[in-house]
């Protein structure tokens, strides 16, 4: 016996996962081909919504995200330690 442990196959290389990926690709292709007019027709309505959601996630980085919002104290209430 060699000192190298047996390597297991990765999850992405299993036949079930590859079959699922191929199935999802083909299903997505058929959905796109059959419903392309509906998706592209709704794009002007959905684009502002997607932009707002993106701005919400990316711009929260500046103040720490949700929770922990602190009110700004006035200059007179400050502790000078």
Wavefront OBJ file of the C-alpha trace (Angstrom):
o trace
v 0.000 0.000 0.000
v 1.213 3.436 -0.757
v 1.108 6.257 1.758
v -1.217 8.344 -0.442
v -4.826 8.283 0.773
v -7.573 7.420 -1.684
v -8.966 10.526 -3.326
v -12.713 10.778 -3.699
v -14.276 12.189 -6.810
v -15.472 15.739 -6.455
v -19.187 16.467 -6.302
v -19.113 18.296 -9.628
v -17.793 15.271 -11.472
v -20.491 12.826 -10.435
v -22.820 11.598 -13.192
v -25.916 12.838 -11.359
v -24.639 16.422 -11.126
v -23.509 16.462 -14.759
v -26.893 15.117 -15.867
v -28.671 17.762 -13.793
v -26.527 20.538 -15.309
v -27.249 19.359 -18.850
v -30.974 19.099 -18.080
v -31.082 22.605 -16.561
v -29.195 24.051 -19.531
v -31.599 22.481 -22.043
v -34.661 23.516 -19.993
v -33.331 27.073 -19.744
v -32.690 27.151 -23.482
v -36.241 26.038 -24.280
v -37.695 28.525 -21.782
v -35.659 31.339 -23.342
v -36.672 30.402 -26.889
v -40.380 30.127 -26.065
v -40.712 33.125 -23.737
v -38.120 35.547 -25.138
v -40.748 38.085 -26.225
v -42.320 38.159 -22.773
v -38.984 38.543 -20.981
v -37.720 41.268 -23.300
v -41.095 43.030 -23.135
v -40.952 43.146 -19.327
v -37.322 44.281 -19.283
v -38.097 48.039 -19.211
v -40.290 47.455 -16.165
v -37.851 45.154 -14.380
v -34.661 47.099 -15.090
v -35.341 49.915 -12.552
v -36.231 47.317 -9.928
v -32.989 45.430 -10.525
v -31.024 48.686 -10.368
v -32.648 49.646 -7.044
v -31.928 46.232 -5.521
v -28.326 46.397 -6.708
v -27.865 49.878 -5.268
v -29.385 48.718 -1.985
v -26.896 45.877 -1.609
v -23.795 47.668 -2.868
v -24.344 51.017 -1.161
v -25.056 49.599 2.305
v -21.343 48.899 2.553
v -20.679 52.508 3.606
v -22.569 52.425 6.900
v -22.449 48.847 8.059
v -25.575 47.377 6.510
v -28.841 46.744 8.321
v -29.039 46.998 12.057
v -26.860 49.073 14.292
v -28.039 52.378 12.885
v -27.027 54.964 15.424
v -28.547 58.389 15.680
v -26.170 61.281 15.393
v -25.771 63.085 18.674
v -25.674 66.834 18.736
v -22.438 68.672 19.418
v -23.514 69.682 22.941
v -24.211 66.104 24.047
v -20.703 64.838 23.296
v -18.478 63.430 26.033
v -15.015 64.987 26.015
v -12.839 62.364 27.634
l 1 2 3 4 5 6 7 8 9 10 11 12 13 14 15 16 17 18 19 20 21 22 23 24 25 26 27 28 29 30 31 32 33 34 35 36 37 38 39 40 41 42 43 44 45 46 47 48 49 50 51 52 53 54 55 56 57 58 59 60 61 62 63 64 65 66 67 68 69 70 71 72 73 74 75 76 77 78 79 80 81
